[in-house]
Amino acid sequence: MSTGDLIRRARMARKLTQEQLAGRLHWGQNRLSNYERNERKITADDLSAIAQALEMPVAELMSPNDFGDGVHLGRRAGSDVEPVPTHRSSVPLLTWQQIASGEIVVSDNNVACPVPAGPKTFAARVRGNAMHNPAGRPSFAEDDLIFVDPSRKAEHKSLVIVRHAGQALFRQYLAEPEGAMLAALNPAWPDRLVRVDDGMEIVGVVIFGGYVP
C-alpha cells in the first residue's frame, strides 16, 4: 500500500472529503488529490501537515514502499509516540542546553531520522512531564525522541520548540483569536497556558515523535 493509499484510507476513516481535508490544510483540492493518487511525490513538510490535520502520527502514513522498511509500530508505556523506523538519513541529536544557546547545527551525535528532513532538522530527547497527557493524544514521555525542523512555520496545534529566557521549551502552539498561546499537554502542569510574547523565539516545529526500541 502506497503513502497515497494510506492518506486516502485515513481521510475516509474520519469521514472527510478531499475538499474538507484540503480546507483544513489551506490547500487546493488538486494538491491533495495528486498525493492520494500517487501522481506527485510527497514532501516531508506536506506529509507532516496531513498527519497533523488528521490528528494521527506521521508514521501511520509512511508506506515502506516510499520510505523503506521500518520497525513494527507500537506504543511505549506512558507515551503514544512510535518506535523510530530505520531511515537512511541522520540528524544531529542536541541537548536542551545546545538548543537554548542557539547551537542547533553542530553535534557529535547523530540519530536516524524516520521522515525526510530539511537541512537544519535536529533531534532532542524529551525532558520532564510537561508534554505528558495521561488523558489523551498526543502525549510524550521522558526520553522520547522528537525531530524538529526549523524551516517549518508553526500553525494551530503544531508542536514546537521555543527558546525563552535562556531556556528551550517543548510545547503546543495554539493560534487563538485573542493571540497565540503555548500549551503544556499535561493538564496538571503549572502555568499550562502561556501567551506568546516578543521575548519568545520559535526554534522549529516537531515533524515526528518516536523512540528507539
Steps between C-alpha positions, in 0.01 A plus 500: 500500500640840400517818706220642287285196577567541873405868486177424316410219740566717806296787353205276421515336844443848643211557259673795333473587133808611310358850498455499878851374573650740246312778677658408832839517330422825315583322174329465166321167460719404203811499717352246738351299215841472330649362821221247550531381141880479533543742213725729702786407736405622846734725697582451868332830584177409320488149648544645849230761431255231386572292811434802722176579316388139547624501863710186458870405511701559184625140513151367427506677163849382403493212252807271498475519121575873518711533815676164537455232762423603855460332832160377613265765627413496866468711810741572779364496854400853598522625142314475173790576267646239267824300488739680267509315166827437319582778256809577297545861604607616843475823693693642797376405846520817707482567869252750637794720597615509138151587380461772764834655405427490128753227416257304284732401214806324644486180705728204563200266505259413219182293492299344218221726380174315421371754248662708226664792679600855414869596516470653848282231658621374837387259770472532877387278787193610694573617853239538773127433498360821354395320180375181663123483462356203691150568365561507127720554199754620416710417804877486550695314767846563642775411248270485197674635192355798320617614158485875442508692171590870537378571146139409584257776592295440813126462443210444738571193718854458367745353750791740529829568672516851642803690629417732789699660782803279440298181490360271230142381548292232327137613467193505276437818301141627505397775255212644702293804391621699801864418428737206464548276804737224605342203674639216709309179423516389863175630657667516842795709380540838676444796266369262236410784262746781430448782254762533226687828533785679325756337729420151366657347192351196329803287417316247287200270453501135607459285189515160671502356850639159582737287700770245430367157614 
